[in-house]
Amino acid sequence: MAQTSTASSGSAKAEVALNQGDYAAAIELLEAELKISPGTETHALLGLAYFQKQEYTLASQQYSAAVEGDPGNGDYQDMLALAQANADAVVNEFVPELHYFDRDALLAPPEPEPLPEPPVISKPPPTLHRVIQLALGNALGVVGTRFFNAATRAVGWFGYRDAVWTNWYHRPKVLGILTLAHMRDVLNEHNLGTSYPRDGSLTGFQKPGAVEPPAGAARFRTADGSWNNLADPKEGAAGTRFLRNVEMAEIQPETGEKLLTPNPREISRTFFTREGPMKEVPFLNMLAACWIQFMNSDWVNHGEIYFDDVIEVPLTEDDPARKRYRQEKMLIGKTQADPTRLPEGEPAAQSAINEVTHWWDGSQIYGSDQATQDRLRSFSGGKLRLNEDGTLPLDSKGLEETGFNRNWWVGQSLLHTLFAREHNAICDHLQDAYPDWNDNQLFNVARLVNAAVMAKIHTVEWTPAILPNPALDAGLKANWYGLLTNLLRRGKGRKTVADINVHNPELGGVVGNPIKKHGQGFGLTEEFVEIYRLHSLLPETLDLRRRNAPDDVEQLRFPASRQSGSAKITRRYPMSDLLFSFGTQHPGQLVLNNYPRFMQELSIPGNPFFDMGTVDIVRARERGIPRYNEFRRQLGLNPIRTFMDLTDDAEQVRKLRNVYGTDHEAVERLDLLVGTLAEGHRPTGFGFGETMFQVFILNATRRLQADRFYTDCYNEEVYTAEGLRWIDDTDFKTVILRHHPELAATGLANIKNAFEPWDEPGAEGRLRPERHPLRACDRDIKGDPWAVEARRHHL
């Protein structure tokens, strides 16, 4: 009896220590108790103490003992699986190493970078035929510009909004395209704002004329994105501010009670938690989910959060996490402050720094600083370092070495490896054409070409795949090729810069035509960051299969694929099998109650319990993003009047009223992410709604049109004729098959767009239209050399 009493006393003290967050004391008490009186609950409590200390291997050992003692306890089983996955992935390690922005470094002028002397590319003098082509392109550009300006103004006169929702997709295709162009014009006129004071200084508070461009900057991208604009050296560079797409007066960071009202964790539990199996997107594969994170890694990141300055989100009494983790609140580190803010004269109440370059320059592959870029290079033949088997080298933490590896998992490893190989293949191609080029020249031109390949894939393949609407598909191809090329050329016959290149962004395409910034220097925006919260695309488990045995599936819990867990997977599965696995698994729909459960109980360094759904809500409020209705007003859309405008789902309306209220101000409290996921009135074929799309149509063109390497410098002198042909001849499927030709024997051979499911035709010899809607948008597959079967089964 004395032992039992002592054991009970030890458990009680340990529980008090756990509840107070004194995990070291709890471990000491529970280990002592186990020596006296082993018990299932004691093992579980000790497992939790180790879990909270981020000692996941020890935690898994204790939870394993608890499961052995109580095999039917689902909570013990879940915590065991999470602890094991965290231990395998070593998620307690900071990736990259913890560091914060430094004011002096951010304000310093850009450092001269070791760019090469531009190679001399001999060009014959233009023939009379070529002179006529150029003159005709200029003349058609003048006429085309006047025509399109008049046409979009005429269409704009009729408007594009009904009582609440836009109506462009109800119009005939040509009118729909013109309406989209008008919507973009309106946004360019009203929604491009700076985050910097208009005090005469340049981006990043640089002084005009203070530094000269380094040699080679006119022809090559720098590592940190500086000198894209030779007159404004830090425009779009890493370490400069996010810009804004809303009025500065509407940037009102929320604090105190307003920041936590309604409770962000309750919003996550109510509107995000998956109810039953994941709702799948039938017309996409998991490579589409990987791709958008791959692109975001190139574009935006706020850097490390604070761990000693946190937002405390209360956990309600009925929150299961309260019992599971023995804590009453969730801690969220605040967004890193902008150390360059002035004591007065700032245009907005908040600003933040982008850790990576704003440009579409492949920085996720190459890095956003010179030291990272140098570390990744082989300095031989222009190539990046790869292992003999074509995989990325590993660092001391067991992670793949690449330009950006925050939030790393095996899906990112796939794409980073693939495009590192693509870079090296481009180097070989250039070396064959220019055997006298040195390593630096090969590297920098190959980078230009590789970045353009990625930009092209995103523009004409990924975006139409997730938004398979005929008018939008045509509009996006017009962004890259121009309407004339899109109309007159098919498949591989399309050239980004046509022989007669019409100097008009609609007829001749944005790429290869003159740069245009609409009066505002380029930078990505906080609103752009906010619309790409697409976590609902991710499944709970990855279905890993081998292409020669597709029915033999290993279901791997997603957390086990994170950080160093990625390389452990790529050691077991060849890259081609992983690509096949992702090509045949579906992502989740971007709707309410379809958020991955594992992301609601994520472990990150310094914080074992981190609900990303809660974080998504907090970040928008914290960073001064207007809530849903005001966000719509700011972007020229009509606000919803009631929750019934938002969705026809009566149950969702009931939940919205329950959380946000029933008074006349309830809809004004609606959070942006909840509203966008709830939108039941979406353009035809869209995987997400029109509010997100508004920011998208503004930035989809601007990312290309404001970058001289896609406009004024997109020519043979900079990219070489061989580089331009490489871009024209390449799509995502080409990249995959160039490096993994064995995948031509899979369902990839039957499709044109590699983001579609890699299906085999059905019994009738056709692919199902609901799984391949892009065929209704673009029926041309004749130019695809890999599509022999697809031609035979053409819908």
N, C-alpha and C positions, 0 to 999 in steps of 0.2 A: 504493500500500500504506500509505503514511503517513496518507493521509486516512481510509482504512478503519479503521486502528488508532485514530486520534483519535476517529472517530465511535463506535466500539465502546466506547472509554473513556468518552465522553460519555453513552452510553446506560446503561452500568453505573452511573455516578455518579448519573444521574437516577433510576434504579430504586431505588438506595439512599435517595435523598432522598424518593421517593414512599413507600417502606416506612416511613420514619421520620416521615412526615407533614409534611415540609418542602416544601410544594408550591410556594412561591415559588422556592426553589432549583431544584426540578425543572423548572419552567417556563423559567427562565433557561438551564439546560443543554440542554433539548430544543429550544428556539428556536434556540440557537446551532448545534446539530447539524443541524437542518433546513436551515440556510443552507449547510452543508457537504455533507451527504449526505441528501437527502429520502428517506424510507422509510415504508412503511405502518405498521409497528409504532411508529415514532417519532411519527407523527401520532396513533396511538391512545393512546400514553403521555401525550402532551401534552394530548389530549382529556381523559384521566382527571385530570391535574393541574388543568386548568381546572375540571372538574366538581367536584373536591374543594374548590376555591376558590369554588364556587358562581357561577362566571362561565359560565353555561350557553350563551350565544350563542357564545362563543369555543370552548367544548367541542364544540358541535354542528358548527362549522366543521371542527374537527380530525377528529372522528369521520366526517364526510362524506368527507373526504379518505381516511381509512382504509378506508371501505366501497368507495370508488372503486378503491382499490388491491387490495382483497380482498373482492369482492362476495359471496362465499359465506360469509363469517364472520358467523355469527348473533350472536355476542357484540357485535361492532362495530355491527351493525344495531340490536340492542336498546338499546345505550348511545346511539346516535344518536337513536333515537326518544324516549328518556327525556330526553336533553339538550334536544331541540327542544321537547318538551312543557313542560319546566321553564322554558325561556326564554320561550315563549309565555305561560305562566301567571304568570311572575315570582314563582316560589315562594320565592325567597331573601328576599323582603320580609316583615317581621313584620306579621301581621294579627291583632289590632290592634297598635298600637305596644307595644313591650316595656314592661311595668310589673308591679310586685309589690305584694302587700298591705302596707299600712302599719298598724302596731299602733294608733297613736293614732286613725287614721281609723276603724278597725274598732270601737274601744271607745267612740267618741263617740256621744252620743245622736243620733237621727235629726234631720236638718235640717227645719225647716218647709218645706213645699212649696206652690207656687202653685196650690192646688186652688180651684175656683170655689165660689161660694155655691150650695148646692143649689137647682135650679130649683123653683119652686112648680108642682105639678101638681094641678090641681083635680080632686077626686074627689067624686062625689055621695055622700050618706050611704047606708050599706048598707040595702038593702031587707030586708023580713022574709024573703023567699026566700033572700037571701044569708046572713043570720044563721043560718037553718036549715042551709044548706050548710056553713057554718063549724063549727057545733055538731056536725053529723053527721060531718064530717071528724075532729074531735077525738075523738068517741066511738068511731068506727071505729078510730082510731089506738090508743086504749087497748086495745080488744079485739084488734086485729091484732098489737100488740106482745106481748101475753100469749100469743096463739096461736103466733106465730113463735118466741118464746123457748122455749115448750114443745116445738114441733115440731123445732126444731134440736137441743135437748137430747136428744130421743128418738132422732133420727137419729144424733146423736153417740155415743149409747150403743153402737151397732153398730160404731163406728169407721169409718175411711176408708182404712186401710192393710192390705195383705196382707203377705206376708213382706218385700217390699222396696217395691213400688210402690203408689200409691193406687188406689182402685177406684171412685171416685164416678161415673166415666163408663160403668161397666158397669151402673149402676142405671137404673131408669125415669126419665124426664126430671124429673118432679116431685121424686122422691127425690134425684136428682142435684143439682138446684138447692138443696134443703135441706142436702145434704151440703156443697156449696160454701159456703153461709152458715155452717155450723158450723165449717168450716176457717178461715174469716175470723174468726169469733169467738175461736177458739183463738189465732190469731196476734195479734189485738188485745189479748188478755189477757196474752200472754207475750212478745211480740216488739216492743214499742214502748219504746225506750230513748233517753235523752238523752246527749249528749256533753259537757254542761256540769256542773260541780260542783253538787250540791244544797246550796248555801250560802245560800239565801234571795234571791239575785239573780235577775233575769229573764234572758231570752235575750240573749246578747251581753254579759253582765255588767252589764246596766242596773239601776239602782236603782229600786225601786217608787216611783211618784209623782214622779219627778225631773223629768219633762217632761209637758206637756199635749198632747193631740192637736191638730194644726192644724185650722183651720176647714175643713170639707168632708170630713175623713177618715172620718166616719161613713158617707158616701154614695159615696165614690170610692176607687179604688185609687191608691196613691202610686207614684211611678216606681221606687223601690227596694224596694217590697214591705213597707215599715214600716206600722204602724198597722192592719194587717188585724185584729189583736187589739188593741182599744183599751186593754186593761189590761196588755199586754205588747208594747211598741211594736216590738221587733225580731224578734218571732217570725216566721219564714219570710222575713225580709228578706235581700237581697243582703248578702254580707259576714258571714254567720253560719255556724255550723258545720253540717256534715253530721251527722245523727243516726245511730243504729245500730239494727239489727234482731236483733242477737245479744248474748249476755251480754258485759259489759265485760271479764270475765276472759279471754274467747276472742279478744280483739283483740290479737294478738301480731304486730306488724310484723316481717317477716323481714329479717335482715341477714346480711352475710358469706357463708359457704359455703352456708347454708340458703337464702338468697335466690336462689342460682344453681344449686340442685340440685332436680331435674334441670335441665340447662342450658336456659334459656328459648328460646334460638335453635334448639336441636335439637328442642325441642317444637314450635316453629313449623314447622320444616322437615318434621318427621315427621308431625304430625297436622293441620296447616293447609293446606299447599301443595296447590293444585288438581292433581288427577291427570286430565288430559284436559280436555274441555270442562266448563264450569260446570254443575253440577246445578241445574236450574231449579225454581222453585215454579210449578206449572202454573196455580194458581188466584189468583195475584197479579200485579199489574203493578208497574213500577218506581216509580210514584208512592207505593206503600206503603213502599218503601225510603227514598225522600226524606222521607216523612212522619215516620218515627220519629226521624230526625236533626233535623228541624224541631221536633219536640216536645222532644227532649233539649236543644236549644238554649234552650228556654224554662225548663227545669227545673234542669239541673246543669252545672257546669263548675268544675274545680279551679284555673282561672287558668293563668298561664304556668308552664312548667317551669323549672328552673334549667339554666343552660348552663355554669356553673363548678363545679357539684357534681354529679357524674355517677356512674352505675352502669356498670361495665365488664363487658360480657358477652363471654366469649371465643368466638372463631370457631374451630371445629375444623379440622383439616388438610384435610378433604374438603369444607368449606363452599365452594360456588362464589363466594360473596361475598368470600372471603378473596383469591382470585386477581383477581376483577373489580375490587375497590376497593383492593387492595394494603394491607389492614389486617388486623390479627390480632384485633381486638375491636370490638364495637359499643358506642357510647356512648349512654346513655339518661339524660337530665337527670332528677334526682329531682323528686318532687312537691313543690310549694311548701309550706313549713312553715306551721303555724298560729302566727302571732306573738302570739296572745292567750293562749297556754297559761300556766298558773300554775306557779311553781317547785315547788309541792306541792299535794296535794289533788285532782288531776285524777282522774276516774273511770276513765279508760282510758289505755293507753300511747300512744295516737295519736289525733289529731283533725285535721281539715282544713276549710278554708273554701270555701263555695260562692260563686263569683264572681257568680252571677245569683240572682234571686229564686227561692225554693223554690215559690212559688205557681203555679197554672195561670192565669197572668194575661197571656199574650201578650208576655212581656218580650223574646222574640226579635224581635218586630216593633217594640216601643216602647222597648227599652233597659231597663237595670236601674239607671239613675241619671238624675238630672234633666237634666244637661248633654246627655246623649245624646238624651233625649226631646225636649228643646227644639230640638236640631239637626235632628231629623227632621220636625218640625212645620212646616206652612205658616203657621200662626197666622191662617188665614182659613177660616171655615166649619167649623172643627174638624178640618180634613183634614191628612193627611200629605203631604209633598212628593213629587210624581211629575213625570216629564218629560211633555211634551205627548203622546207616544206611549204613555203609561201605564207606562213602565219606571221603575225606581228610578234616582235620580240617582247619578252616579259620583263617588268621591272622588279625591284627587290621585294615588292609586295605581292608579286604574282599576277599583276595586271598587265594587259596589253599596252605597249607604249604607242601613243598616238597624240594628236594635237589637242584633244579635249576628251577627258574620260570621267567627268562628273556623272553621277547617276548611271554608271556603267552596268551593262548586262550583256548577255550573249547576243541578243539581237543587234546591239551596237557593234559588237565584235565582227559580226558578219559583214556589215556594210563598210566599216572602217578598213577591214582587211581587203575587201573586194576593190575599193577605190584606191588603196595603196598599191595593189597590184596593177590597177588601171593606169596609175601614174607611171609606174615602171614600164608598162607596155608602150605608153606614149613616148617615153624617153627612147626606147628601142626604135620606134618608128621615126622619130626625129633624127636619131643618130644615123640611120640608114640614108636619110635624105641630106643630112649635113654632117658628114664625117669629121669636119674640122672644128665643130663646136666643142667648147669645153664643158666641164661638169656644171658650172654655174649657169651657163646659157641653156643647157638642156633642162636643168631643174626648173628654171623660172618660166620657160615657155610651156613645159609640160604642166606646170601648175595652172597656168592660164587656161589651157585646153581642158584639163580635168575639172576645174571649177565650172567651166561653161557646160561641160557634159552634164554635171549634176544639176545646174540651173535649168538646162533644157529638159531633163527628165522630170523635174518637179513641175515645170510649166506645162508641158504638153502630154505628160503621162500620169503623174501622181494626182494632180488636181482634178483632171477630168475623171480619173478612176473613182475618187471619193465623191465627186459631184457630177455624175454622168447625165448632164443635161445638154441637148444638142446645141442650143445657142451659146452656152458657156464654153462648150468644147471648141466651137468655131472661134469664139472670142479669144480663148487662150492660145490657140494655134496662131491666131492673127498677131498676138503679142510677140510671138517668136518669129514667125515666117512672114506675116502680112496676109491680108485677105486675098490678094491676087495670087501669091504663091500657093496658098492653101486651096484656092479654087482651081488653078490651072495645072498644078503638079500633084502627083500622087506618091505616097509611100517614100521610098528611098530616093525618088526623083526630086524631093523638096530640098531646096538650098536655103539656108538662113539668109544669106545675102545673094539675091538673084542676080543674074547677068544684067538685067535692067532693074536696078534697085531704086524703087520709088521712094523718094525722100518724104515719106509720110508714115507716121507710126501705125495707122490703121491699114493702109494699102500695102506698105512695104515692110511692116513690122517694126517693133521698137529696137530689136537687136540689129546693129549695123547702121542705124540711122542717128541723126544728131542727138546729143545729150540734151535733156530738158529737166529742169528741177522745179519748175513752177514757182520760182521766187524764194525757195527755201532750201537751205543746205540739207543734205541727206543724213538721216539717222533713223534707226528703227525706234518704235514708240512703246510706251508702257501699255497702250491699248492693244498694240500688236501682240505683245507678250501675253496679254490676258486672254485673247481669243484662242490661243493655242494650248489651253489646258484640256488636253484630249486623253486624259488617263483612262477614260472608259473604253478606249480601244483595246486595252490589255486584258488577257484572260487570267484565270487563276493558275492554270497549269499550261506548260508548253508540251505539245504532242510531238515527241521526237520519234522519227521513223527513218528507216533506211530506204533509199529509192528502189533497191532490189527486193525489199520485203515490206511494202507500204502498209500492210495490215498488222504488222507487229509494232505496236505503239508503246513507248515509254512515256508515262505522264509524269513530268517533272514539275514540282511546285516552283512557281515563278521566283520566289526569294532565293532559291538555290542557284539561280543563274546570275545573280548579282555579283559585282566586283570580282574578286579572284575566283568565284565560282564559274565565271565565263570560261576561263582557260581550262578548267577541269572538264568542262563539257566538250570543248574543241579538241581535247586530247582523246576523247572517247568516240567522237563522231567526226568524220571528214566534213569539211565545209560544204561540199556538194550535197551531202545528206541533210545538213542543217538547212541549207537553202531550200531543198525539197520539202522539208518539214514545215518551214514557214510558208512556202508557196501553197501548201495544201491545208493550212489551218486558217480559220476565220478570226478577225478581230471583233471587238464588241461594238454595238451601236452607241452613238452619242445621244443618249436619251437619259431620262431620269431613272433612278434605281437600277443602274447598270455599271456602277463603279466597282473596280476590283476590290474584293474584300481584303486581299493581302495588303493593299495600299492603305487601308484604314487601320492596320496594325503593323506599320512598317517600323523597322529599326534602323536608325542612322547613328553615326558616331556621336557620342555624347547624349543620345536620347533613345532609349530602347523602345519607347512607345510613341509613335508619331503618325497621326492620322492625316494623310495627305489631302483627304476631302475637306477636313477642317482647315488645313493650311491654305488650300485653294481659296476658300472664302475669306480667310483673314488677310491674305496678301492683297486682294483687290481693295478691300476696305483700307488697309494700312497704307497702300500706295496712292490713295486718292483717286482710284478709278470710280467714276460715277456708278451708282446702282442702275439696274436694268433699264428702267423707264427713262431716266435722265441720259443714260448712255445712248439710247435710241434717238432721243431728241438732238443730242449733240452731233449725231451722224446723219441728220436729215430724215430720220424715220419718225413715223407717228408712234406715240406711246400707246400701250395697252390701256384700256379703260377699266376693265375688270379682269380677274383671273380667267374668266370664261373666254375672253379674247385670246388668251395664250394657248389654251388646249381644250379639246372636247372631252378629255378624260375626266369624268365626274369625280373619281377618287382622288386624282391629283389636285383638282380644284379644291376639294375638301381639305386635303393636307396643306395646301398653300394658305388657305384661309386660317387654318388652325395655327400655323406657325407665324404667319405675317400679319394676321388680324383681318377683321371684316370692316373696319372703318374706311373712310374715303381716302386715307393716306396709305392703306395697306399695300397697294400695288407699287407705291413709291419706295417702299422698304425692300422690295424684292431684289435679291442679290443677282448680279450679272450672270454668273455661271448657272445658277438654278434656272433663271429665265431662259437662257440659250438652250439648255438641255430640255426644257419643258416645251419649247416651241413645237406645236403640232401642225402648224401651217407653214410648210416649207416649200421652196421651189421644187419643181418636178425633178425627181431623181436625186435630190440632195441628201448627203449623209449628215449635214448639219444645217442649221437654220439661217435666216436672212440677216440676223443681227451680227453674227460672226462674219458673215459673208461681206457685209458692208466694209469692215476694216480690211478684209482680204482683197476686195477689188481695188481698193486704194493702193495697197502695198504691193500687190502682185505685179503691177506695171512699174511702180516707182522703184522697186529693187533693181530693175533692169535699166530703166530710163535715166536714172540719176547716176549711174556708174559708167565712167568713160570707157571701161574695158568691155562693156557690152554695147557701147554706142560709138563714139568718135574713134575709139581705138580697136573696134572689132573689125580688123582688116588683115590682109596678108602680111603687111609690114610688121605687125605685132605678133599675130598668131601663126604666121606662115600659111601658105596655101595648103600644105599637108595637115596642119593643125585644124584649119577650117573644114577640110574634108572629113577629118576624123570626127569632128563634132556633128557634121551633117549626117554621117553614116552610122552614128551610134544612138542607140536607145538602151533602156534598162535591160531588155532581153539580150541585146548584143553584148553588153558588158558581162552579164552572167555567163553567157555561152562562150565568150572569148576566153574566160578563165576556167570554166567548168564545162567543156564541150560534152561531157558524159550526160549532162542534163537534157540534151536534145532528145534523149530516149524516154523522157517523162512527159507529163501533161503540159509542160512548158511549150512543147512543140505545137500545141493546138491553139495557142492564144497569141494575140498580138501584144497586148499590154501585160507586162510581167507582174503587175499589181493585182490582176484578176486571179481568181482561183485557178490553179494548174489542173484543169479538168481533162478527163477523157470524154469523148463524145458518147452520148447515150445510144440506146438500141437503134434509134432512127438515124444515127450518124450525124447528129447535130449537138451543139452545145446549148444548154438551156438559156433562153434569153434573160431570165431573171437573175442569172449568175453572171451574165456577160452583156450588160446593157450598153456598153460602149459601142457595140456593133451597130446599134441603132443610130449612134451619133456619127460614126465614121466607118463606112462599109468597105473602105479601101484596105486590102491586105496584099495586093499584088506585089508590092515592092519588098515584102518581108522575106528574106532568103531562108528563114527558118520555118516558114509557115506552109509547107507543102500540105500537111494534113488540114490545117486551118482553111486553106483555099478549097479543099475538097468538101469541108463541112461548113462552108460559109453560110451565115444566116441571111 
